[in-house]
C-alpha cells in the first residue's frame, strides 16, 4: 500500500470536524467485539472495518446457509456451509488490510464471555436471543464496558447503548429475565434492509462513543418502522 493510499483511505471522514485526524487515531486504537455475524453483524462489521476500527473480534458458531444471503451481505454463494467468522474475517481483511480481525468460531457463553469481553473496549450486539443479550449485559456491567444493542423483526428495529456514562443497562429495558425467556420466540420474518439500517446505526453509535461527538443513545431506545419510516426515541428510566 502506498503512502498516498494511506493518506486517502479515511479522507472523507477525517475532513469531518467531528472526527478529524485525532478521531481517526482513536478509531485505529479502539477494539470492538461483535457478538453474532449474521443479519445485524454484516453491516456492523463492514462499516467498522471501513471506518478503521483497529481491532475487531467476531464471535459466531454458525455456518453460511443459502437462506442467509437475502440479508447477510458479508457472504456469497461460494461460501455456503463455511464458518461465518472465517468468511467474515477474509472479507473484512480484503476491505481494509490495516486492521486486525480476530475470529472466534464459538457461541458466547458463561464459560468464555468474561475472557473474550475483557480483551475489547466495546461490545456490539449482532445476536438474536435474550439469553445472550443478558449475558453480554451482565459481563459488560461487571467489567465497565459499553454495550451497543440492536434488535430487529420484520420491518422494525431498535437501538440503544447500555452501561455508558452511568446510564441504563439491558435489565432496565427488560427487568425480569425469567419472564422474558418464557415469551414465545419472535417471528423470524425480516426484510433484508431492516438489519442493514439497524446495524448501520449500531456502527454509528460505536464511532460516536470512540470519537466523542454527538449524543449517544444512552438512557434512550430508538425504534423505527420501515413500513412508514416513522421513528421514536423513548427515554428509559433507570
PATILO-857193 format. One record per residue (C-alpha): residue number from 1; x, y, z; residue in three letters. Coordinates in Angstrom, 2 decimals. Last residue first. Layout:
residues N
vofi->NUM&X->X&Y->Y&Z->Z&pado->Ala
...
***
This chain:
residues 238
vofi->238&X->-33.15&Y->3.68&Z->35.34&pado->Unk
vofi->237&X->-35.92&Y->5.31&Z->33.33&pado->Unk
vofi->236&X->-35.58&Y->4.71&Z->29.63&pado->Unk
vofi->235&X->-36.49&Y->7.66&Z->27.41&pado->Unk
vofi->234&X->-38.12&Y->6.54&Z->24.17&pado->Unk
vofi->233&X->-36.92&Y->7.80&Z->20.81&pado->Unk
vofi->232&X->-39.45&Y->7.30&Z->18.04&pado->Unk
vofi->231&X->-39.17&Y->6.58&Z->14.34&pado->Unk
vofi->230&X->-41.63&Y->6.58&Z->11.47&pado->Unk
vofi->229&X->-40.31&Y->5.46&Z->8.10&pado->Unk
vofi->228&X->-43.77&Y->4.15&Z->7.14&pado->Unk
vofi->227&X->-43.04&Y->0.48&Z->6.53&pado->Unk
vofi->226&X->-39.52&Y->0.98&Z->7.88&pado->Unk
vofi->225&X->-40.71&Y->1.14&Z->11.48&pado->Unk
vofi->224&X->-38.04&Y->2.62&Z->13.73&pado->Unk
vofi->223&X->-37.44&Y->2.44&Z->17.49&pado->Unk
vofi->222&X->-34.69&Y->4.35&Z->19.31&pado->Unk
vofi->221&X->-34.27&Y->3.48&Z->22.98&pado->Unk
vofi->220&X->-32.75&Y->6.07&Z->25.31&pado->Unk
vofi->219&X->-30.68&Y->6.06&Z->28.50&pado->Unk
vofi->218&X->-27.55&Y->6.08&Z->26.36&pado->Unk
vofi->217&X->-28.23&Y->6.73&Z->22.68&pado->Unk
vofi->216&X->-25.01&Y->8.76&Z->22.30&pado->Unk
vofi->215&X->-25.41&Y->12.44&Z->21.50&pado->Unk
vofi->214&X->-22.86&Y->13.75&Z->19.05&pado->Unk
vofi->213&X->-19.09&Y->13.50&Z->19.31&pado->Unk
vofi->212&X->-16.62&Y->11.57&Z->21.45&pado->Unk
vofi->211&X->-14.56&Y->9.77&Z->18.81&pado->Unk
vofi->210&X->-14.94&Y->6.31&Z->20.34&pado->Unk
vofi->209&X->-18.53&Y->6.70&Z->21.51&pado->Unk
vofi->208&X->-19.65&Y->8.33&Z->18.25&pado->Unk
vofi->207&X->-17.99&Y->5.58&Z->16.18&pado->Unk
vofi->206&X->-19.74&Y->2.93&Z->18.24&pado->Unk
vofi->205&X->-23.11&Y->4.67&Z->17.88&pado->Unk
vofi->204&X->-22.60&Y->4.79&Z->14.10&pado->Unk
vofi->203&X->-21.93&Y->1.05&Z->13.98&pado->Unk
vofi->202&X->-25.20&Y->0.47&Z->15.81&pado->Unk
vofi->201&X->-27.00&Y->2.72&Z->13.32&pado->Unk
vofi->200&X->-25.53&Y->0.72&Z->10.44&pado->Unk
vofi->199&X->-26.75&Y->-2.50&Z->12.06&pado->Unk
vofi->198&X->-30.25&Y->-1.05&Z->12.39&pado->Unk
vofi->197&X->-30.50&Y->0.07&Z->8.76&pado->Unk
vofi->196&X->-28.93&Y->-3.04&Z->7.20&pado->Unk
vofi->195&X->-30.77&Y->-5.29&Z->9.66&pado->Unk
vofi->194&X->-34.06&Y->-3.90&Z->8.30&pado->Unk
vofi->193&X->-32.90&Y->-3.81&Z->4.66&pado->Unk
vofi->192&X->-33.09&Y->-7.58&Z->4.28&pado->Unk
vofi->191&X->-36.79&Y->-7.90&Z->5.04&pado->Unk
vofi->190&X->-37.45&Y->-9.99&Z->8.11&pado->Unk
vofi->189&X->-39.59&Y->-12.98&Z->9.05&pado->Unk
vofi->188&X->-38.25&Y->-14.89&Z->12.05&pado->Unk
vofi->187&X->-41.25&Y->-14.23&Z->14.28&pado->Unk
vofi->186&X->-40.06&Y->-13.73&Z->17.83&pado->Unk
vofi->185&X->-39.70&Y->-16.74&Z->20.13&pado->Unk
vofi->184&X->-42.60&Y->-17.16&Z->22.57&pado->Unk
vofi->183&X->-42.00&Y->-15.40&Z->25.91&pado->Unk
vofi->182&X->-40.73&Y->-17.59&Z->28.74&pado->Unk
vofi->181&X->-37.22&Y->-16.09&Z->28.49&pado->Unk
vofi->180&X->-38.70&Y->-12.64&Z->29.10&pado->Unk
vofi->179&X->-40.40&Y->-13.76&Z->32.29&pado->Unk
vofi->178&X->-37.14&Y->-15.26&Z->33.60&pado->Unk
vofi->177&X->-35.09&Y->-12.16&Z->32.82&pado->Unk
vofi->176&X->-37.39&Y->-9.72&Z->34.61&pado->Unk
vofi->175&X->-36.01&Y->-6.19&Z->34.28&pado->Unk
vofi->174&X->-36.11&Y->-6.00&Z->30.47&pado->Unk
vofi->173&X->-35.31&Y->-2.43&Z->29.36&pado->Unk
vofi->172&X->-33.53&Y->-1.53&Z->32.58&pado->Unk
vofi->171&X->-32.00&Y->-5.01&Z->32.52&pado->Unk
vofi->170&X->-30.25&Y->-4.05&Z->29.27&pado->Unk
vofi->169&X->-28.42&Y->-1.36&Z->31.25&pado->Unk
vofi->168&X->-29.22&Y->2.32&Z->31.79&pado->Unk
vofi->167&X->-26.91&Y->5.29&Z->32.34&pado->Unk
vofi->166&X->-23.70&Y->5.52&Z->34.33&pado->Unk
vofi->165&X->-21.89&Y->7.15&Z->31.42&pado->Unk
vofi->164&X->-22.46&Y->4.10&Z->29.23&pado->Unk
vofi->163&X->-23.79&Y->0.79&Z->30.53&pado->Unk
vofi->162&X->-26.27&Y->0.39&Z->27.67&pado->Unk
vofi->161&X->-26.43&Y->1.97&Z->24.24&pado->Unk
vofi->160&X->-29.74&Y->1.67&Z->22.37&pado->Unk
vofi->159&X->-31.11&Y->0.57&Z->19.01&pado->Unk
vofi->158&X->-34.47&Y->-0.73&Z->17.80&pado->Unk
vofi->157&X->-35.83&Y->-2.40&Z->14.70&pado->Unk
vofi->156&X->-38.94&Y->-2.83&Z->12.62&pado->Unk
vofi->155&X->-39.73&Y->-4.14&Z->9.11&pado->Unk
vofi->154&X->-39.96&Y->-7.78&Z->10.14&pado->Unk
vofi->153&X->-38.07&Y->-8.12&Z->13.40&pado->Unk
vofi->152&X->-34.88&Y->-6.45&Z->14.58&pado->Unk
vofi->151&X->-32.72&Y->-5.88&Z->17.65&pado->Unk
vofi->150&X->-29.75&Y->-3.65&Z->18.39&pado->Unk
vofi->149&X->-27.64&Y->-3.01&Z->21.46&pado->Unk
vofi->148&X->-24.29&Y->-1.26&Z->21.91&pado->Unk
vofi->147&X->-22.84&Y->-2.44&Z->25.24&pado->Unk
vofi->146&X->-20.31&Y->-0.10&Z->26.89&pado->Unk
vofi->145&X->-17.69&Y->-1.86&Z->29.08&pado->Unk
vofi->144&X->-17.38&Y->-1.45&Z->32.86&pado->Unk
vofi->143&X->-16.19&Y->-5.01&Z->33.51&pado->Unk
vofi->142&X->-19.11&Y->-6.17&Z->35.67&pado->Unk
vofi->141&X->-21.62&Y->-4.12&Z->33.70&pado->Unk
vofi->140&X->-20.24&Y->-5.53&Z->30.44&pado->Unk
vofi->139&X->-20.42&Y->-9.06&Z->31.88&pado->Unk
vofi->138&X->-24.06&Y->-8.56&Z->32.85&pado->Unk
vofi->137&X->-25.08&Y->-7.01&Z->29.55&pado->Unk
vofi->136&X->-23.41&Y->-9.59&Z->27.34&pado->Unk
vofi->135&X->-25.03&Y->-12.41&Z->29.35&pado->Unk
vofi->134&X->-28.46&Y->-10.76&Z->29.24&pado->Unk
vofi->133&X->-28.04&Y->-10.35&Z->25.49&pado->Unk
vofi->132&X->-27.02&Y->-13.97&Z->25.03&pado->Unk
vofi->131&X->-30.11&Y->-15.18&Z->26.88&pado->Unk
vofi->130&X->-32.48&Y->-12.84&Z->25.04&pado->Unk
vofi->129&X->-31.78&Y->-14.12&Z->21.53&pado->Unk
vofi->128&X->-30.86&Y->-12.80&Z->18.09&pado->Unk
vofi->127&X->-27.24&Y->-11.68&Z->18.11&pado->Unk
vofi->126&X->-25.43&Y->-8.81&Z->16.42&pado->Unk
vofi->125&X->-24.93&Y->-6.83&Z->19.60&pado->Unk
vofi->124&X->-21.83&Y->-4.69&Z->19.99&pado->Unk
vofi->123&X->-19.26&Y->-4.92&Z->22.78&pado->Unk
vofi->122&X->-16.86&Y->-2.03&Z->23.40&pado->Unk
vofi->121&X->-13.25&Y->-1.73&Z->24.62&pado->Unk
vofi->120&X->-12.16&Y->-5.32&Z->23.95&pado->Unk
vofi->119&X->-9.97&Y->-8.02&Z->25.57&pado->Unk
vofi->118&X->-12.11&Y->-8.33&Z->28.72&pado->Unk
vofi->117&X->-15.10&Y->-9.28&Z->26.55&pado->Unk
vofi->116&X->-13.46&Y->-12.54&Z->25.47&pado->Unk
vofi->115&X->-12.32&Y->-13.68&Z->28.92&pado->Unk
vofi->114&X->-15.57&Y->-12.74&Z->30.61&pado->Unk
vofi->113&X->-17.75&Y->-14.35&Z->27.94&pado->Unk
vofi->112&X->-15.94&Y->-17.72&Z->27.73&pado->Unk
vofi->111&X->-17.63&Y->-20.04&Z->30.24&pado->Unk
vofi->110&X->-20.92&Y->-18.15&Z->30.57&pado->Unk
vofi->109&X->-21.25&Y->-18.49&Z->26.82&pado->Unk
vofi->108&X->-20.67&Y->-16.58&Z->23.60&pado->Unk
vofi->107&X->-21.05&Y->-19.16&Z->20.87&pado->Unk
vofi->106&X->-17.94&Y->-20.33&Z->19.08&pado->Unk
vofi->105&X->-15.89&Y->-19.82&Z->15.93&pado->Unk
vofi->104&X->-13.87&Y->-16.90&Z->17.39&pado->Unk
vofi->103&X->-12.30&Y->-14.86&Z->14.57&pado->Unk
vofi->102&X->-9.95&Y->-11.96&Z->15.33&pado->Unk
vofi->101&X->-9.66&Y->-9.16&Z->12.76&pado->Unk
vofi->100&X->-6.76&Y->-6.71&Z->12.82&pado->Unk
vofi->99&X->-6.96&Y->-3.55&Z->10.71&pado->Unk
vofi->98&X->-4.74&Y->-2.07&Z->8.00&pado->Unk
vofi->97&X->-5.73&Y->-4.51&Z->5.25&pado->Unk
vofi->96&X->-9.17&Y->-2.98&Z->4.97&pado->Unk
vofi->95&X->-11.82&Y->-4.38&Z->2.64&pado->Unk
vofi->94&X->-9.90&Y->-7.58&Z->1.91&pado->Unk
vofi->93&X->-9.32&Y->-8.01&Z->5.64&pado->Unk
vofi->92&X->-13.04&Y->-7.57&Z->6.22&pado->Unk
vofi->91&X->-13.94&Y->-10.26&Z->3.67&pado->Unk
vofi->90&X->-11.42&Y->-12.79&Z->4.98&pado->Unk
vofi->89&X->-12.57&Y->-12.28&Z->8.58&pado->Unk
vofi->88&X->-16.21&Y->-12.59&Z->7.54&pado->Unk
vofi->87&X->-15.58&Y->-15.91&Z->5.80&pado->Unk
vofi->86&X->-13.76&Y->-17.30&Z->8.84&pado->Unk
vofi->85&X->-16.40&Y->-15.97&Z->11.24&pado->Unk
vofi->84&X->-19.22&Y->-17.42&Z->9.16&pado->Unk
vofi->83&X->-17.86&Y->-20.94&Z->9.05&pado->Unk
vofi->82&X->-18.36&Y->-22.47&Z->5.58&pado->Unk
vofi->81&X->-21.55&Y->-24.32&Z->4.59&pado->Unk
vofi->80&X->-22.35&Y->-21.77&Z->1.83&pado->Unk
vofi->79&X->-19.23&Y->-19.71&Z->1.00&pado->Unk
vofi->78&X->-19.49&Y->-19.83&Z->-2.80&pado->Unk
vofi->77&X->-22.98&Y->-18.33&Z->-2.61&pado->Unk
vofi->76&X->-21.50&Y->-15.18&Z->-1.07&pado->Unk
vofi->75&X->-21.21&Y->-13.67&Z->2.40&pado->Unk
vofi->74&X->-20.89&Y->-10.32&Z->4.16&pado->Unk
vofi->73&X->-24.32&Y->-9.29&Z->2.89&pado->Unk
vofi->72&X->-26.29&Y->-11.27&Z->5.43&pado->Unk
vofi->71&X->-29.78&Y->-10.14&Z->4.31&pado->Unk
vofi->70&X->-31.03&Y->-12.35&Z->1.48&pado->Unk
vofi->69&X->-27.81&Y->-14.38&Z->1.70&pado->Unk
vofi->68&X->-28.76&Y->-16.12&Z->4.93&pado->Unk
vofi->67&X->-31.21&Y->-18.53&Z->3.27&pado->Unk
vofi->66&X->-28.34&Y->-20.07&Z->1.30&pado->Unk
vofi->65&X->-26.59&Y->-21.04&Z->4.52&pado->Unk
vofi->64&X->-23.32&Y->-19.75&Z->5.99&pado->Unk
vofi->63&X->-22.08&Y->-21.60&Z->9.04&pado->Unk
vofi->62&X->-22.76&Y->-20.79&Z->12.70&pado->Unk
vofi->61&X->-20.51&Y->-20.61&Z->15.77&pado->Unk
vofi->60&X->-20.29&Y->-16.81&Z->15.98&pado->Unk
vofi->59&X->-18.00&Y->-14.33&Z->17.74&pado->Unk
vofi->58&X->-16.07&Y->-11.79&Z->15.65&pado->Unk
vofi->57&X->-13.43&Y->-9.55&Z->17.23&pado->Unk
vofi->56&X->-12.49&Y->-6.27&Z->15.55&pado->Unk
vofi->55&X->-9.20&Y->-4.48&Z->16.20&pado->Unk
vofi->54&X->-8.10&Y->-1.10&Z->14.83&pado->Unk
vofi->53&X->-11.51&Y->0.32&Z->13.89&pado->Unk
vofi->52&X->-10.71&Y->1.85&Z->10.51&pado->Unk
vofi->51&X->-14.06&Y->3.23&Z->9.34&pado->Unk
vofi->50&X->-14.29&Y->0.57&Z->6.64&pado->Unk
vofi->49&X->-13.79&Y->-2.18&Z->9.20&pado->Unk
vofi->48&X->-16.48&Y->-0.73&Z->11.46&pado->Unk
vofi->47&X->-18.77&Y->-0.30&Z->8.46&pado->Unk
vofi->46&X->-18.36&Y->-3.87&Z->7.23&pado->Unk
vofi->45&X->-18.65&Y->-5.46&Z->10.67&pado->Unk
vofi->44&X->-21.82&Y->-3.60&Z->11.64&pado->Unk
vofi->43&X->-23.34&Y->-4.17&Z->8.20&pado->Unk
vofi->42&X->-22.88&Y->-7.96&Z->8.48&pado->Unk
vofi->41&X->-23.48&Y->-8.29&Z->12.23&pado->Unk
vofi->40&X->-27.11&Y->-7.27&Z->12.02&pado->Unk
vofi->39&X->-28.00&Y->-10.00&Z->9.53&pado->Unk
vofi->38&X->-25.44&Y->-12.52&Z->10.72&pado->Unk
vofi->37&X->-22.07&Y->-12.11&Z->12.43&pado->Unk
vofi->36&X->-23.13&Y->-12.55&Z->16.06&pado->Unk
vofi->35&X->-21.31&Y->-10.98&Z->19.00&pado->Unk
vofi->34&X->-19.10&Y->-8.19&Z->17.67&pado->Unk
vofi->33&X->-16.20&Y->-7.29&Z->19.97&pado->Unk
vofi->32&X->-14.75&Y->-3.83&Z->19.34&pado->Unk
vofi->31&X->-11.18&Y->-2.56&Z->19.78&pado->Unk
vofi->30&X->-10.02&Y->1.04&Z->19.51&pado->Unk
vofi->29&X->-6.56&Y->2.38&Z->18.62&pado->Unk
vofi->28&X->-7.40&Y->2.95&Z->14.96&pado->Unk
vofi->27&X->-10.68&Y->4.64&Z->15.87&pado->Unk
vofi->26&X->-8.85&Y->6.92&Z->18.30&pado->Unk
vofi->25&X->-6.31&Y->7.83&Z->15.63&pado->Unk
vofi->24&X->-9.16&Y->8.66&Z->13.27&pado->Unk
vofi->23&X->-10.65&Y->10.94&Z->15.91&pado->Unk
vofi->22&X->-7.36&Y->12.79&Z->16.15&pado->Unk
vofi->21&X->-7.15&Y->13.11&Z->12.36&pado->Unk
vofi->20&X->-10.58&Y->14.69&Z->12.09&pado->Unk
vofi->19&X->-13.69&Y->13.09&Z->13.57&pado->Unk
vofi->18&X->-16.41&Y->15.58&Z->14.49&pado->Unk
vofi->17&X->-14.78&Y->18.20&Z->12.23&pado->Unk
vofi->16&X->-15.47&Y->15.97&Z->9.20&pado->Unk
vofi->15&X->-12.44&Y->16.07&Z->6.91&pado->Unk
vofi->14&X->-11.23&Y->12.85&Z->8.52&pado->Unk
vofi->13&X->-14.36&Y->11.05&Z->7.35&pado->Unk
vofi->12&X->-13.82&Y->11.54&Z->3.62&pado->Unk
vofi->11&X->-10.03&Y->11.24&Z->3.93&pado->Unk
vofi->10&X->-10.02&Y->7.82&Z->5.59&pado->Unk
vofi->9&X->-8.25&Y->5.89&Z->2.82&pado->Unk
vofi->8&X->-6.54&Y->8.91&Z->1.24&pado->Unk
vofi->7&X->-3.37&Y->9.22&Z->3.33&pado->Unk
vofi->6&X->-2.60&Y->5.50&Z->3.42&pado->Unk
vofi->5&X->-3.36&Y->5.35&Z->-0.31&pado->Unk
vofi->4&X->-0.84&Y->8.14&Z->-0.95&pado->Unk
vofi->3&X->1.75&Y->6.42&Z->1.23&pado->Unk
vofi->2&X->1.45&Y->3.37&Z->-1.00&pado->Unk
vofi->1&X->0.00&Y->0.00&Z->0.00&pado->Unk
***
